[in-house]
Amino acid sequence: MLRSLRGEVLSIGEDNYIVLDVNGIGFELLCSRAAVDLCRANNKVRLIVYMQVSEAGASLFGFASERERRVFLKITAIKGIGGRSGMAVLSNLNIDEIINAVANSDSLTFERVPGIGRKTAERLCFELQGMLKDELVIINNDNNNANLNNNNKAGAVRVVSDALLSLGFSQADIASVFKLLRAARGDEFNTLDEEALLKLALRELNKF
């Protein structure tokens, strides 16, 4: 199984395809934005890679770091999201943007990605919360002092999300109600505790 490739960059395509010459063999990789930023034509570079084999054949994806590769594999583990869609996310958002969007149930960030619609964006937010627990802990610890209020709110959102899921509400409806509450409450949204947030969410969900 390929894990990394080191070679000379032969070409950089506008669609984030890189052709890498490794000992005379040209490998075509679809790369993340961060991986493309590492590449310069005729210069050598080492990229972390993942090879995906499907009925359509083999595809190589390139990343700037193991962390990017790990997040990509989590994204593509979600039903209905293939390698190209996963790479579209990493080509338009950096890792911290992805983690912050998941932590804050901010599906609008994922909707900025071409080809990602509202329903898919909402699924990304909720399903990645369970898959990226370690990443969420890391980013919360890193931002603990500078962004204490935001982290507390992310924790409240996760607690209320779990409570609503246990009550039988769908992930899509929960994401929609949080988006609605953010738009309606503005800065006040960040001051709501778990109990207040749950009451408001239930009130709006009962209108659906």
C-alpha positions, 0 to 999 in steps of 0.5 A, a space after each residue: 500500500 502506497 503511503 507517500 511519494 517523493 519525486 519531481 513535479 512535472 506539472 500542476 493542473 488548474 484542477 489540483 492534479 499534480 504529475 509527479 515523476 518518481 524514478 522515471 514513472 509519472 504519477 497523477 495525483 488529485 491533491 488537497 489545496 495544502 498539497 498543491 501549495 507545496 508543489 513547484 514545477 521542476 522541484 522535488 516534493 514529498 507528498 502523503 498519498 492514498 490510493 483508492 481502487 474502485 470499479 472505475 480503476 485506481 485513483 491517487 490522492 495527495 496530501 500535505 500531511 498525515 493529518 490531512 490524509 486521516 481527515 480525508 479517510 473520515 470524510 470518505 467513510 460517510 455514505 455517499 461521499 467518494 474520493 473526489 467529493 472528499 478531495 473537493 472539501 480539502 481543496 476548498 477548506 483547510 483542516 482547521 476550517 473543517 474541524 471548526 465547522 464540525 465543532 460548531 455544527 456550521 454546515 454553511 461552511 461545507 456548502 461553500 464547497 462546489 458539489 456539496 449541497 445542504 443535505 450533504 453538508 449537514 450530514 458532514 457536520 453531524 457524522 464527523 462529530 463522532 469520527 473526529 473526536 480526537 481532532 475536536 479535543 485538540 482544537 478545543 485545547 489549542 483555542 482554550 484561552 483565546 476562544 473559551 466562549 466559542 469552545 463552550 458553545 461547541 460543547 453545548 451544541 454537541 450535548 444538545 445534538 446528542 439529546 435531540 438525536 436520542 429523542 428521535 429527531 434526524 441529523 438533517 433537522 437538527 442541523 437545520 434548527 441550529 442554523 436557524 437559531 444562529 441566524 435568528 439570535 445572532 451573538 445571543 446564540 453564543 450566550 445560551 446554555 445547554 438548557 436554553 438551547 435545548 428548549 429553543 431547539 425543541 420549540 423550533 423542531 416541533 414546527 417542522 
